[in-house]
Amino acid sequence: MKNILSELASKIGIPFDSIEPYGHYSAKLPLNLTTQLSDRPSGKLILVTAMSPTPAGEGKTTTAIGLNDGLRLIGKNSVACLRQPSLGPVFGQKGGATGGGKSQITPQADINLGFNGDFSAIESANNLLAALIDNHIFQGNQLQINKDTVTWRRVMDMNDRGLRITVTGLGKNNGTAQETGFDITAASEIMAILCLANSFSDLKERLSQIIIGYSFSQAPVTVKDLGATGSMAALLRNAVKPNLVRSLEGNPVLVHGGPFANIAHGCSSVIATQLALKLSDYVVTESGFGADLGAEKFLHIKCRQAGLWPSAVVVVATARALKYHGGVKQADLNQENLQNLEIGLVNLQRHVENMKKFGLPVTVSINRFPTDTSRELELLQSKALLWKVPVVISDPYGSGGNGCKDLAETVVKTSTQQQTSPQFLYPSDASLIDKLRTVATQLYGAADISITPMVKKTIEDLEQRGFGRLPICMAKTQYSFSSDSKKLGAPTGHTLEVQGIRLSAGAGFIVMVCGEMMLMPGLPKRPSSHDIDCSDEGIVTGL
């Protein structure tokens, strides 16, 4: 244990005694480290994002890990900051989220299966609040909470569509009957708060500001009003600390927080990112799903709140995924198809152009698969070069850091370009509808937005209550720029349908639910859980 963890501590320049070991292969980093290192200069932040995801897989996390290893191989002091996997996707459709091949982080099973109890703590804090709300109403309702306005739902870190809508309080002396439901833990506002707080005191302040519903006089009811801040914070006292692990090549990685990118803001924690920037010269981080979801929220929400800004962006793509966006069926993706590959390139091109709108230097990383042909890769490179961005073929899965050395060299070069101040697409004082329309038209290619009367009324109410300056958090399908998952490529002229809205006052954003977006995913016909097994010695396979 000491050899592995002391080596990691040495690589990030801190004493071994300053970390908190969790087993033999991982540790927690204390929150006071950032303060202790405040005199150190901050490193450069590198954002890894991707084209719109497909069933073929793009390898964004694998590329991020490989890039971090590649930076170390060319002599750069780097640290990766990644999100924690949720049990829902692990046992559902996506599977594990620790990279692949030679670009993985370890201990794989521990990270994928409820890593260091962080998700469990968030789940407990969320459900404690739900229980306190119900109990307050049952015990006399001193705050005069109108139960029909309660928006706080329970959470569970599993895909279970049967819990999306439930009724609680049935039977004698079991509370007040009301319709509610479950979201997945990664969608909890507490997850977003943990990932956006910059200190433990900030975490507590954000928790206190959570609005759970309204009184009969239409006054907001907060966690502070319920007296729940302290107990919720107590449950989160360890979860708020970043986790330190290693890649297969022995390089340091901070794994912390896991908000979904198609529901929440999809980035690892601000605390981990700020700490990593003090521990290294380069910090490789990722945002969830494609750039239209994860990267947009990374920039408009995380960076805006934390005062961060990346020095470079890497957009990951594969020939297989581009062929899929060009109309090739999944079963035929291993076959060479130059025509449909060229058709699908519009998806990647829009993501690249979108990142340029933020004034950021962009590099395209083509994640090479064994089935890719030389003609396909040559076509992809030649077309992408017309967009006036560097294009690098990488092989993180097959060659680890060695397969990403060219990418690392390119990222170092692009990150030295003259940086401007953060370039957001909308000002904070724009109306919520203008913010919606900006994202929809400038990033999604939509002609306009469609808002239900209920959403419009809620927007007006939120702006009257002073929440109009908050950024918006788009909850939509990850598979398309539109709100229709079947519209592949780069659709234009469509209407973005906004059918729901949720205020996350503690997290500091407003969730806009587009299309038929579910905050509790369901399991596929054949879940990934069928492939997972555990030996008598505790060795997990199939992740």
C-alpha positions, -999 to +999 in steps of 0.1 A: +000+000+000+026+025+010+047+020-021+018+026-045+002+056-026+036+071-017+046+070-053+014+088-063+019+114-036+054+120-048+043+125-084+018+152-074+044+168-050+028+163-016+039+143+015+026+108+019+013+118+054-010+144+038-032+118+021-059+096+036-055+060+024-087+042+014-075+006+011-044-004-008-048+015-040-067+048-035-068+077-011-088+108-003-071+142-005-079+166+024-096+199+014-070+221+031-045+211+005-057+237-019-052+264+007-017+250+015-008+252-021-023+286-028+012+301-035+018+277-064+010+288-099-020+272-116-015+248-144-033+247-178-067+231-181-073+208-210-109+198-218-115+165-236-150+163-252-164+144-282-187+141-311-223+130-305-221+095-289-232+063-307-236+027-298-202+022-315-184+041-287-160+070-291-135+064-263-136+099-247-125+087-212-100+063-227-085+092-247-084+115-216-065+089-197-042+082-226-035+119-231-026+123-194-002+093-198+011+108-230+018+142-214+038+124-187+058+105-213+069+137-230+081+151-197+051+172-186+038+172-151+001+164-156-029+151-136-062+139-149-096+148-133-124+124-142-160+117-131-170+088-109-191+061-126-228+056-117-240+021-109-270+027-133-249+027-165-224+002-151-252-024-148-273-009-176-262-001-211-229+017-210-210-006-186-179+006-167-163+040-170-127+036-162-113+037-197-102+007-218-073-014-231-040+001-220-056+035-210-074+026-178-075+038-143-073+013-114-086-002-091-112-007-119-138-027-099-136-004-068-140+028-090-170+013-109-188-002-080-197+026-055-162+041-052-153+050-016-189+055-007-193+089-023-225+081-043-239+064-012-234+095+009-250+117-017-280+093-019-283+093+019-282+131+021-308+134-006-332+109+009-327+122+045-340+155+031-370+137+015-378+120+048-375+153+068-399+170+044-425+143+048-420+142+085-424+180+088-457+179+070-469+149+091-459+165+124-480+196+120-465+214+091-452+245+110-438+259+077-472+255+060-456+236+031-480+230+003-473+193-004-485+198-040-456+221-047-429+198-032-403+192-060-378+172-040-377+136-051-359+105-037-329+091-056-313+057-061-281+049-080-297+023-103-317+024-135-352+015-124-380+029-146-406+015-122-397+042-097-401+072-120-436+079-106-446+066-071-471+073-044-459+076-008-477+078+025-503+051+018-519+034+048-527+045+084-502+067+102-477+064+073-476+101+065-495+121+039-503+104+006-487+122-023-474+115-058-436+116-061-409+095-076-372+086-079-344+101-100-310+085-104-285+097-079-263+113-105-293+137-112-297+148-076-291+185-070-268+174-041-245+157-067-244+190-086-237+210-054-209+187-044-193+191-079-197+229-080-188+238-044-153+253-040-150+245-002-169+227+025-183+260+038-195+267+002-211+232+001-230+239+033-242+273+021-254+258-012-272+230+007-290+255+028-303+273-003-320+243-019-356+250-025-378+220-018-412+235-025-434+264-016-457+274+013-494+280+009-485+317+007-461+308-022-430+316-002-400+293-011-392+267+016-355+259+018-332+233+035-322+260+059-359+265+069-361+228+077-330+229+098-314+201+077-282+217+065-259+204+093-271+167+091-268+166+053-233+181+054-223+155+080-232+128+056-211+144+029-180+152+051-159+125+033-176+125-001-165+161-006-129+150-006-114+141-040-102+105-046-067+098-058-060+068-080-036+058-108-036+049-144-022+015-156+010+034-163+012+047-127+001+083-133-021+103-109-058+107-115-084+125-094-118+109-096-145+129-080-182+135-086-204+121-113-234+143-125-250+130-156-244+152-187-278+146-203-296+155-171-272+175-149-240+194-158-217+164-164-184+175-150-161+163-122-158+185-091-146+221-090-126+211-058-107+184-076-101+206-106-088+235-086-066+212-065-052+195-096-043+229-112-021+235-081-005+201-083+005+200-119+013+220-151-014+204-171-048+191-160-067+168-183-104+167-176-135+155-195-171+166-199-199+142-205-212+129-238-208+152-268-197+188-268-233+200-273-241+188-238-210+183-216-187+209-230-214+236-232-223+231-196-186+228-185-181+262-200-213+280-191-219+265-157-187+250-141-162+275-156-185+305-150-191+296-114-155+286-105-136+312-125-120+285-147-113+285-184-095+258-205-064+265-225-073+239-251-101+216-262-097+181-276-127+167-296-127+129-298-141+111-329-139+077-345-144+066-381-170+040-368-191+066-351-190+090-380-201+062-404-230+056-380-240+093-382-237+089-419-264+062-420-245+029-416-261+003-394-242-008-363-237-043-376-219-029-407-195-004-390-165-027-394-167-025-432-150+003-451-175+029-463-160+062-475-192+076-488-212+074-455-181+084-435-180+116-454-217+122-448-213+117-411-185+142-408-210+170-405-216+159-369-179+163-359-176+195-379-204+211-360-189+202-326-156+217-338-172+249-350-192+251-317-161+250-296-145+277-318-174+299-309-161+300-273-128+313-286-110+280-277-081+263-296-094+229-308-076+197-317-094+167-333-083+134-319-092+104-341-094+074-318-082+046-340-099+012-340-083-020-354-110-022-381-103+013-395-088+013-430-060+036-441-083+051-467-109+059-441-084+076-418-068+095-447-103+108-457-111+118-421-078+136-417-080+155-450-115+167-444-109+177-408-078+197-418-101+219-440-116+232-407-082+247-399-077+226-367-049+201-359-059+165-365-041+137-347-047+099-350-044+084-315-044+048-301-050+051-264-067+017-262-040-003-280-008+016-270-017+037-239+004+068-234+027+059-263-004+060-286-012+096-274+023+112-275+015+130-308-018+142-293+001+154-261+026+173-282-002+189-302-021+199-271+009+214-255+015+235-286-021+246-290-024+255-253+003+281-257-017+301-282-028+336-271-056+332-247-085+356-244-108+361-215-137+336-212-160+339-242-195+328-232-224+326-257-248+345-235-245+371-207-258+363-173-284+391-175-300+377-206-336+364-201-340+326-196-358+323-229-330+342-247-305+318-231-325+289-243-328+302-278-291+310-280-280+275-271-307+259-294-299+280-324-261+286-321-251+251-309-279+227-318-287+242-353-324+247-343-346+272-361-364+281-328-376+267-295-410+255-284-421+261-248-451+247-231-475+271-213-465+256-179-427+261-186-434+297-198-453+304-166-425+289-145-399+309-163-418+341-156-421+332-119-384+323-116-374+356-132-397+375-108-381+358-079-346+368-090-333+336-105-331+349-141-294+354-139-287+317-134-272+297-163-294+271-179-286+233-177-300+215-208-315+181-202-319+164-235-309+133-254-272+128-259-276+111-293-286+141-313-282+179-315-320+180-315-344+167-288-351+137-311-326+109-306-332+096-341-320+127-359-284+119-364-257+139-382-261+176-378-298+184-382-309+220-389-342+238-390-357+217-362-376+230-332-362+223-297-390+213-275-388+223-239-413+204-219-401+208-183-381+230-160-365+226-125-348+251-103-316+240-087-311+271-065-283+255-044-263+243-075-269+276-092-286+266-124-320+260-140-326+226-157-345+228-190-360+194-199-361+190-236-382+163-254-391+132-235-361+132-212-362+108-182-344+117-150-345+080-141-331+059-169-344+024-176-325-008-183-320-021-218-334-055-230-300-071-222-283-051-194-246-051-189-252-068-156-254-101-175-217-099-182-205-091-147-193-118-123-172-121-092-149-149-082-145-165-048-114-144-043-134-112-050-121-106-085-147-088-106-149-095-143-170-082-172-169-045-163 
